[in-house]
């Protein structure tokens, strides 16, 4: 059975990026802890595939080095003509979420990382997401792109664990109750 998981950081006021899409605040030197990746590597070791929104993917392509070498990435776009040239293992998917789930199952992916604010919101709206890990960064951005935007119903979560870090990060894992 497939498990769809989000792993994302937000500001204390629930924003995933500034208005211009910038996430530079996430990488501020003041948050750096020696030999600490906040569980990301351990999380990625469990992942078979990444499903990522187009905007997030285009941001990730600017990272040096490319962070998902060796992991299949499926870029979801509403634009049926969307194309991207990349030397990495990338697929473009422009069909329905139901077809996406069938595609993931047919490729025997079991643990799928869902990345990108709009994509996470869409998966939540469609009751597709199974779990979410949110790392709150000790900053209030005031304005920007919210993680939970346009969700018009209650979504129950079951707390799994919370971990704090010396730099003020608070990371909480939730199971999404269906």
C-alpha positions as CSV (number, residue, x, y, z in Angstrom):
1,X,0.0,0.0,0.0
2,X,1.2,3.5,-0.9
3,X,2.0,6.0,1.8
4,X,2.1,9.7,0.8
5,X,4.2,11.9,3.2
6,X,4.9,15.6,3.4
7,X,8.0,17.0,5.1
8,X,8.1,20.7,5.1
9,X,9.2,23.8,7.1
10,X,7.1,26.8,8.0
11,X,7.6,30.1,9.7
12,X,5.9,30.4,13.1
13,X,3.0,32.2,11.3
14,X,2.6,29.2,8.9
15,X,4.3,30.5,5.8
16,X,6.4,28.3,3.5
17,X,8.0,31.1,1.5
18,X,8.1,34.9,1.2
19,X,5.7,36.6,-1.3
20,X,8.3,36.3,-4.0
21,X,8.7,32.5,-3.4
22,X,12.0,33.0,-1.6
23,X,13.0,30.5,1.1
24,X,16.4,32.2,1.9
25,X,15.2,32.6,5.6
26,X,15.3,28.8,5.9
27,X,19.0,28.7,5.2
28,X,20.1,31.5,7.5
29,X,23.4,30.8,9.2
30,X,21.8,31.6,12.6
31,X,19.9,28.3,12.4
32,X,22.9,26.1,11.5
33,X,23.7,23.3,13.9
34,X,26.8,21.3,13.3
35,X,26.1,17.7,12.1
36,X,22.3,18.2,12.3
37,X,19.9,17.8,9.3
38,X,16.7,17.7,11.5
39,X,15.9,14.1,10.5
40,X,15.8,14.8,6.8
41,X,18.4,12.2,5.7
42,X,16.6,9.5,7.8
43,X,13.3,10.6,6.2
44,X,14.8,10.4,2.7
45,X,16.2,6.9,3.3
46,X,12.6,5.7,3.5
47,X,11.5,7.4,0.2
48,X,11.0,5.6,-3.1
49,X,9.8,8.5,-5.1
50,X,9.2,12.3,-4.9
51,X,6.0,13.9,-6.2
52,X,6.7,17.6,-6.5
53,X,4.8,20.7,-7.6
54,X,6.2,22.5,-10.6
55,X,7.1,25.7,-8.8
56,X,8.9,23.9,-6.1
57,X,10.7,21.7,-8.6
58,X,11.9,24.8,-10.5
59,X,13.2,26.2,-7.2
60,X,15.0,22.9,-6.4
61,X,16.7,22.9,-9.8
62,X,18.6,25.9,-8.8
63,X,20.1,24.1,-5.7
64,X,23.8,23.1,-6.0
65,X,24.2,20.2,-5.8
66,X,20.9,18.9,-6.9
67,X,19.4,17.2,-3.7
68,X,17.5,14.3,-5.2
69,X,20.1,12.4,-7.2
70,X,19.1,8.8,-7.5
71,X,15.5,9.3,-6.5
72,X,12.8,9.4,-9.1
73,X,11.0,12.8,-9.2
74,X,7.5,13.2,-10.7
75,X,6.8,16.9,-11.3
76,X,3.0,17.6,-11.2
77,X,1.8,20.5,-13.5
78,X,-1.6,21.7,-14.5
79,X,-0.1,22.7,-17.9
80,X,-0.4,19.8,-20.3
81,X,2.4,21.3,-22.4
82,X,4.9,21.6,-19.6
83,X,8.3,20.3,-20.4
84,X,11.7,20.5,-18.7
85,X,15.1,19.3,-19.8
86,X,17.1,17.8,-17.0
87,X,19.9,15.3,-16.7
88,X,18.1,13.9,-13.6
89,X,15.5,11.2,-13.2
90,X,12.4,13.4,-13.8
91,X,8.9,12.7,-15.1
92,X,6.2,15.2,-15.9
93,X,2.7,14.4,-14.8
94,X,-0.3,16.5,-16.0
95,X,-3.2,14.2,-15.5
96,X,-5.6,13.7,-12.5
97,X,-4.6,12.7,-9.0
98,X,-6.4,9.4,-9.4
99,X,-4.3,8.6,-12.4
100,X,-1.2,9.8,-10.5
101,X,-1.9,7.4,-7.6
102,X,-2.5,4.5,-10.2
103,X,0.8,5.4,-11.8
104,X,2.6,5.4,-8.4
105,X,1.1,2.0,-7.6
106,X,1.9,0.5,-11.0
107,X,5.5,1.5,-10.4
108,X,5.3,-0.2,-7.0
109,X,6.3,3.0,-5.1
110,X,5.4,2.5,-1.4
111,X,6.7,5.6,0.4
112,X,6.2,8.8,-1.6
113,X,7.4,12.3,-0.5
114,X,4.9,15.0,-1.5
115,X,6.7,18.3,-1.8
116,X,5.4,21.8,-2.6
117,X,2.9,24.0,-0.9
118,X,0.1,23.9,-3.5
119,X,0.6,20.2,-4.1
120,X,0.4,19.4,-0.3
121,X,-2.8,21.6,-0.1
122,X,-4.3,19.7,-3.1
123,X,-3.4,16.3,-1.6
124,X,-5.0,17.4,1.7
125,X,-8.2,18.6,0.0
126,X,-8.5,15.2,-1.8
127,X,-7.8,13.2,1.4
128,X,-4.7,11.7,-0.2
129,X,-1.9,12.7,2.2
130,X,-1.2,10.1,5.0
131,X,1.3,12.0,7.2
132,X,2.9,15.3,7.5
133,X,6.1,16.5,9.3
134,X,6.2,20.2,9.9
135,X,9.3,22.0,11.2
136,X,8.5,25.4,12.6
137,X,11.3,27.9,12.2
138,X,11.5,30.6,14.9
139,X,10.7,33.5,12.6
140,X,7.5,35.5,11.8
141,X,7.5,36.5,8.2
142,X,4.3,38.5,8.3
143,X,3.3,37.8,4.7
144,X,4.0,35.3,2.1
145,X,2.8,31.9,0.9
146,X,0.9,29.9,3.5
147,X,1.1,26.1,3.9
148,X,-2.6,25.7,4.6
149,X,-4.4,27.9,2.2
150,X,-7.8,27.3,0.6
151,X,-8.6,24.2,2.7
152,X,-12.3,24.5,3.4
153,X,-12.9,21.7,5.8
154,X,-11.5,20.4,9.0
155,X,-8.7,17.8,8.8
156,X,-8.1,15.7,11.9
157,X,-4.5,14.9,12.7
158,X,-3.1,12.4,15.2
159,X,0.1,13.6,16.9
160,X,3.0,11.1,16.6
161,X,5.9,13.0,18.1
162,X,7.4,16.5,18.6
163,X,11.1,17.2,18.8
164,X,12.8,20.5,19.7
165,X,16.3,21.6,18.6
166,X,18.7,24.0,20.2
167,X,18.3,26.6,17.4
168,X,14.6,26.9,18.2
169,X,13.2,24.6,15.5
170,X,10.2,22.6,16.6
171,X,9.4,19.6,14.5
172,X,6.1,17.7,14.8
173,X,5.0,14.6,13.0
174,X,1.3,13.9,12.4
175,X,-0.7,11.1,10.9
176,X,-3.7,12.4,8.9
177,X,-6.9,10.8,10.2
178,X,-9.1,9.6,7.3
